[in-house]
Amino acid sequence: MVTVLAGRLDARTRAFSVEEVPTPRPGPGEVLVKVEAAGVCLSDVHLIDGTLTPLYPQGDTVTLGHEVAGVVAEPGAGVTRWRPGQRVLLQAGEERDGVVWTRGVDYDGGWAEYAVAAGPTLVEIPDELPFEQAAIIPDAVSTPWAAITATARTEPARPAGVWGAGGLGVHGVQLLRLVGAAPIIVVDPLAEARERALAFGADLALSSDDPELPARVRGETGGDGLAFAFDFAGVPAVREQAARCLGPGGRLVLVGLTDRPLTISDGTAFSYFQQQVLGHYGSSDEHVTQLVELVRRHRLDFSRSVSGVLPLAEAGEAVGRLLRKEGSPVRLILRP
């Protein structure tokens, strides 16, 4: 039996290991993809530490990795759109029987030498887009893009705040600048993250422990407060702080995940000023294809987003680096 390497998680024990598994085969309507790059996301870390649990697991173990790019190796029966050698990225999930399943969570993902994907979940990428950059589009970039354009319905020349300048937040800054939000204010406790946010296009970067933070936000926005605030950190205290910085009609979008309660300290003011809290999760297929087209048209560049590349065999080390925030990474990439 021919085997390949894969990063596998036992959902019962949360034990993770890189091990040999049988080479996957594409079924009807599926495509076998030779993985060239796979992103390491904080969600992967949370799956390993037990913070997140698959909703629709297909077994006790799963190959992690929902940010994947590679080359078509073998189309399955009935697939005519894809041919060997085409450069592709994979959507982070697919709909089955009316339910959205997440790649690398509910079914096998791309921390592997080869991955199987349903034909419609492949997106062709331009030759000039490196696999390492293409891999992160389906989540690290598409999630903030969907939050900004679809959930928040961000408008140009209106103030926006970003809490958390990690893998999602720093792309949020880049994308807010693309759609014309102004000013863009970033809040993060790490000085290195604040400096990076400024390099990505933020107008102002503040520490979350600054006691004058709400006043400084209002000073930067002409006293109005934020029209849009994005929590990319998933921290309860962050959400309450962001809510206090909203202006009349302001929208707080919850992107970072947490199982803790949301608290609004002044419910009367929140209602009086007709503010909103909006939940957000992931992105849809069109958001990924939009981003690929923007890259193709040279509107976006993700060369600064790849903080390091490690071999697949060192996936455990990559998880540890992300957990420790070693080097304040945007995205670490695994290469089989």
Secondary structure, DSSP 8 states (H G I E B T S, - for coil): --EEEEEEEETTTTEEEEEEEE-----TTEEEEEEEEEEE-HHHHHHHHTSS--SS-SSSEEE--S-EEEEEEEE-TT--S--TT-EEEE-SEEEETTEEEEBTTTB--SSBSEEEEEGGGEEE--TTS-HHHHHHIIIIIHHHHHIIIIIS---TTS-EEEE--STTHHHHHHHHHHHT-SSEEEE-S-HHHHHHHHHTT-SEEE-TT-TTHHHHHHHHTTT--EEEEEE-S--HHHHHHHHHTEEEEEEEEE-S--SS----S-HHHHHHTT-EEEE-----HHHHHHHHHHHHTTS---TTSEEEEEEGGGHHHHHHHHHHTTT--SEEEEE-
